[in-house]
Amino acid sequence: MIPGSDRPRLARHVRLVWSPARQQHVLQLPETVVVLNPTGAAVLGLCDGRTTVGAIVDELATRYRDVPGDEVRLFLKSLVARRCVEMADD
Amino acid sequence: MTDDPMVDAPFGLLAELTYRCPLACAYCSNPLNLDDYTEELGPADWIRVLTQARDLGVLQCHLSGGEPLLRRDLPEIVAAAHGLGLYTNLVTSAVGFGRRKAEQLRAAGLDHVQVSIQADAPALSDRIAGLRSFDRKIDAMRLVKELGWPLTVNVVLHRQNIDRIAEVLELAQEAGADRVELANTQYYGWAWRNRDALLPSREQLAQAELVVREARERLPMDVLYVIPDYYSRYPKPCMGGWASRQLTVTPNGDVLPCPAAQSLPLPRASVREASLAQIWADSPVMNAFRGTSWMPDPCHSCERREIDFGGCRCQAFQLTGDAARTDPVCHLSPDHALVTDAVRAANPGAPAGNLVPRPHRA
């Protein structure tokens, strides 16, 4: 499991954008696009390299009552595995 | 029709800016009839196309060809795509990717660069490319990293270079690549003409897969390996379904579900005559094989019909003369012998025949 003190950020080749045509947030990657649901977009919007995983979990719990911390951690873990998200070094 | 819930919006646009190319690779999938594509769209046309694509829901733009760097207006086109919020990916041989051009493209907002090499060493790479280009490609990869881009190294695999995958991966790692695409040749265009000389043997493939598996565990890069469909049990899910997720605009403005579809006997649709949204939703070329209702058996009753979508229409047409038949790559296809015959001819290690290089330009 990802430590709560890690500070995730989007990988350099990844961009989080709002698509007006689709009315959805998406992640843009070199060869693909990942369509995000609102909570996924909220998590990634907090991946700024400064906010810790623990703080992201807390923030999501405040904004959306039904998002358990484990789900946020699993989501981040899957994006780390896909190299969309990396942990800041410091 | 664009709000028709049955027609999803495309995610990606393959913008084939020109079919002119300094290389002459025999595995090229560009059309044989290059002469038909010399009246290229101008920059204003492309900016209109990109804007219409963005409005349609496209999020990614692959700038390809031919060699897109042969278009002097490339930075202008990139800047427009970037300004529209599209993720821009340059697919290049790297010939013409000098420092000045690279800096222009960086300033224009280009997001990602994919550099092709033909092998891991100058002699073989240059021979396959038909041009002394290897050293320039290595320089270009360094420049890509120096200017801060993510780098994908692409190698099209075939009988003459598939035994060099380990060395290619080493080279890509030294160059600082973030991704490597090891893509077995798809037999369209010039590659279709050269198929029998390009198709690797079963033994070569088994070895290649071992190397890839080992590399994926060891290397920090993403290693994408595209298997050769002639050796698979099921066909590839071509383009994720006909006119479903991607669209292609050719150098002269024709709109297609994929670049190979120019070979099919379907009515043309051009951005010179209609909007991308109209073409995407209503044109015969886009609707010809959308969904599953066009499928014959064994596809129509197959539980995999929404997994591989009947395979590739262009391959079905090339091999059988009928684009609506099951892709003969599928072991369930009544035409499967057309593929197994070609595979048999490539094994155990048939001598490579003569390759016909594609011409540099029409």
Interface residues (C-beta under 8 A of the other chain):
Chain A: R12 H13 R15 V17 S19 A21 R22 V26 Q28 L29 P30 E31 T32 V33 R83
Chain B: A9 F11 G12 R54 D55 L56 G57 L59 Q60 G85 Y87 N89 D111 H112 Q114 G148 P150 T152 D178 R179 D222 L224
